[in-house]
């Protein structure tokens, strides 16, 4: 792990081949420690998943610059429309003149066509895009855990599911990558502040995600995880959809 800003504690760690987790720990008044993660896929067409909140843009830009020149970015992607997911989208487009937003078709239609300074590349469910040696496949996940436009990216080479707010854990995000239980801690966090929509379609969405057979789960809050992702996603389905 490399610390890129000692004041904030922002750090980077390679969690899968060519995929870097950028982590910034924070303290939330009344709630304790928390963390925000972005994931950078380094390839011929680099992709950033999650922009981070607008106010964190300088920290995250500094971290990305330790891995590659920020103007090399070609895709700025996110799960759904929320400040920590895409709050600094236009700031990234300004420093990466060849980049475009990459999102699901619903997000493009209802928000990003208007919010973004450049037109998005909208992906249909199961549509894949080649980044070079990596391939990212979009998976629609409406309302799982929340937002109509929600979806995730699955990177096929490394079997990494960029799973957004699924398995959100409290704390500062240490360790960067774990093989220990994250379902228990994430459920404990959810019971404090339930951020799931509890959609009737959740079992089918989680089954679709499990079918990708991920071996790394790139969580937006807390540690990334390595192991049998299919089993963990099915366990999550059993927990929230008894």
Number of C-alpha atoms within 10 A of each C-alpha: 12 13 16 21 14 8 8 14 16 22 23 25 17 17 23 20 12 15 22 22 29 26 31 27 20 17 12 10 7 6 10 11 15 18 22 24 30 26 26 23 23 21 18 14 17 22 24 24 27 27 27 27 17 18 12 16 17 11 20 24 17 15 23 22 13 12 12 13 13 19 16 19 26 22 25 25 24 30 29 27 19 13 15 20 24 25 19 20 26 19 17 24 21 13 15 18 14 14 23 23 27 25 29 29 18 19 23 22 13 13 13 24 16 12 13 18 15 18 14 24 17 19 20 14 15 13 14 17 14 14 18 11 12 20 17 23 20 23 24 26 25 19 20 26 23 19 17 17 22 23 28 27 27 25 24 18 13 17 18 25 25 27 23 26 23 22 28 26 26 19 19 21 24 13 13 21 21 17 13 11 11 18 18 13 15 19 18 15 17 16 10 9 9 12 15 17 14 15 15 11 13 20 20 12 22 20 14 16 23 19 14 18 19 25 17 25 28 33 25 30 25 30 29 27 23 18 16 15 22 19 14 18 25 16 14 20 18 12 11 13 13 7
